[in-house]
Amino acid sequence: MEYLCIFLALVGLWLLGTWYYRAQQLKELSLRSTAEFGELKRQLTNRHVIVTHLADSIPGSFDPNFERQKLREVSQTAEDSLSIIDPRRPSADQIREFACRERELLILTRELVNSIKTEDELSRAHLVTSCIEGLDRANAQIGNHTSIYNTSALAYQNTKRTSFLRQRKSKEEFTIFDIED
């Protein structure tokens, strides 16, 4: 009987240690995901500013099909959608809504950049080339931060899912972020 009590005490301590270790892992992954999502929001906001500057740097005579106002509106809608996402408690619905708006902005931006590249005079304009270079750098940074955030979010979800001491599902679980089309 004495050995059984010792065995049960050891199993209890092991379970308590495992639970504590998992809780610490989840806390660390949550903090990493939150910090990375905050940085990702900052980079996305930066890209929205660059897109607006690019649209403003295009002369009115460039292309009658270029809808400057539509690009501004889509950019503003994406920015508004991004601003309501709380990095500490990112909602899956808000992220999906933003991703939809951001894809629409990316499509319009790519069309504009492709049109600019076909125009020799415009593609050599200093302000336009600076905006396009800034846009390329911003896209690279966004890709890096998205990758880091998604890795942290997946690790968080997997750690939470594989825990044999299931914790109640909360609304603040991190959602994978995908805005590429």
C-alpha positions in Angstrom: 0.0 0.0 0.0 2.9 2.3 0.8 4.4 1.8 -2.6 1.1 2.5 -4.3 0.8 5.9 -2.4 4.4 6.8 -3.5 3.6 5.7 -7.1 0.4 7.8 -7.1 2.2 10.8 -5.6 5.0 10.5 -8.3 2.4 10.3 -11.0 0.6 13.3 -9.6 3.8 15.3 -9.5 4.7 14.2 -13.0 1.2 15.3 -14.2 1.5 18.6 -12.4 5.0 19.2 -13.9 3.7 18.4 -17.4 0.8 20.7 -17.0 3.0 23.5 -15.7 5.5 23.0 -18.6 2.6 23.1 -21.2 1.1 26.2 -19.6 4.5 27.9 -19.8 4.9 26.8 -23.4 1.5 28.2 -24.3 2.2 31.5 -22.5 5.5 31.9 -24.4 4.0 31.0 -27.8 1.1 33.3 -27.1 3.4 36.2 -26.3 5.5 35.5 -29.4 2.4 35.3 -31.6 1.0 38.5 -30.1 4.3 40.4 -30.6 4.7 39.2 -34.1 1.1 40.0 -35.0 1.7 43.5 -33.7 4.7 43.9 -35.9 2.8 42.4 -38.9 0.1 45.0 -38.4 2.7 47.7 -38.4 4.2 46.4 -41.6 0.8 46.1 -43.3 -0.1 49.7 -42.3 3.3 50.8 -43.8 2.3 49.0 -47.1 -1.0 50.8 -47.1 0.8 54.2 -46.8 3.2 53.2 -49.6 0.2 52.2 -51.9 -1.4 55.5 -51.2 1.8 57.4 -52.0 2.2 55.4 -55.2 -1.3 56.3 -56.3 -0.7 59.9 -55.5 2.6 59.9 -57.5 0.9 58.8 -60.7 0.1 61.7 -63.0 -3.6 62.2 -63.9 -2.8 61.6 -67.6 -1.3 58.2 -67.0 -4.1 55.9 -67.8 -7.8 56.7 -68.1 -8.5 53.2 -66.7 -6.6 53.8 -63.5 -9.1 54.4 -60.8 -7.1 56.4 -58.2 -10.2 56.9 -56.0 -11.1 53.2 -56.0 -7.5 52.3 -55.0 -7.7 54.8 -52.1 -11.1 53.4 -51.0 -9.9 49.8 -51.1 -6.8 50.8 -49.2 -8.8 52.6 -46.6 -11.2 49.7 -46.2 -8.3 47.3 -45.7 -6.7 49.7 -43.2 -10.0 50.1 -41.3 -10.4 46.3 -41.2 -6.8 45.9 -40.0 -7.2 48.5 -37.3 -10.0 46.7 -35.5 -8.0 43.5 -35.0 -6.6 43.4 -31.5 -3.2 41.7 -31.6 -3.7 40.4 -28.1 -6.9 38.7 -29.0 -7.0 38.3 -32.8 -10.4 37.2 -33.9 -10.6 34.6 -36.7 -13.6 36.4 -38.3 -11.8 39.8 -38.2 -8.6 38.3 -39.7 -10.7 36.6 -42.5 -12.5 39.9 -43.2 -9.2 41.8 -43.3 -7.5 39.1 -45.5 -10.4 39.5 -48.0 -10.0 43.3 -48.1 -6.2 43.0 -48.4 -6.4 40.6 -51.3 -8.5 43.1 -53.2 -6.0 45.8 -52.5 -3.1 43.5 -53.6 -4.8 42.8 -56.9 -5.4 46.5 -57.7 -1.8 47.3 -56.6 -0.3 44.6 -58.8 -2.4 45.8 -61.8 -1.1 49.3 -61.2 2.5 48.2 -60.8 2.3 46.1 -64.0 0.8 49.0 -65.9 3.5 51.3 -64.6 6.2 48.9 -65.8 4.9 49.1 -69.3 5.3 52.9 -69.4 8.9 53.8 -69.9 8.6 57.4 -68.9 6.6 56.6 -65.8 8.6 53.7 -64.7 11.7 55.9 -64.7 10.1 58.7 -62.6 12.0 58.9 -59.3 9.0 59.1 -57.0 7.3 56.2 -58.7 10.4 54.0 -58.6 10.9 54.9 -54.9 7.4 53.8 -54.1 7.7 50.6 -56.0 11.0 49.8 -54.3 9.4 50.6 -50.9 6.5 48.4 -51.8 8.8 45.5 -52.7 10.6 45.9 -49.3 7.3 46.1 -47.5 6.1 43.0 -49.2 9.2 41.1 -48.2 8.9 42.3 -44.6 5.3 41.3 -44.5 6.1 37.9 -45.9 8.8 37.4 -43.2 6.5 38.5 -40.3 3.6 36.5 -41.7 5.8 33.4 -41.7 7.0 33.9 -38.2 3.5 34.7 -36.9 2.0 31.6 -38.6 4.7 29.4 -37.3 4.1 30.6 -33.7 0.3 30.3 -34.2 0.6 26.8 -35.5 2.9 25.8 -32.6 0.4 27.4 -30.2 -2.5 25.5 -31.7 -0.6 22.2 -31.8 0.7 22.5 -28.2 -2.8 23.3 -27.0 -4.3 20.4 -29.1 -1.8 17.8 -28.0 -2.1 18.6 -24.3 -3.7 15.6 -22.5 -5.0 18.0 -20.0 -7.3 19.8 -22.4 -7.8 23.4 -21.6 -11.1 25.0 -22.5 -11.3 26.5 -26.0 -11.0 30.2 -25.9 -11.8 32.8 -28.5 -8.3 34.2 -28.4 -6.7 31.3 -30.2 -4.4 32.5 -32.9 -5.6 32.1 -36.4 -3.3 31.5 -39.4 -2.9 34.6 -41.5 -3.0 34.2 -45.2 -3.4 37.2 -47.6 -1.6 35.9 -50.6 -3.8 35.0 -53.5 
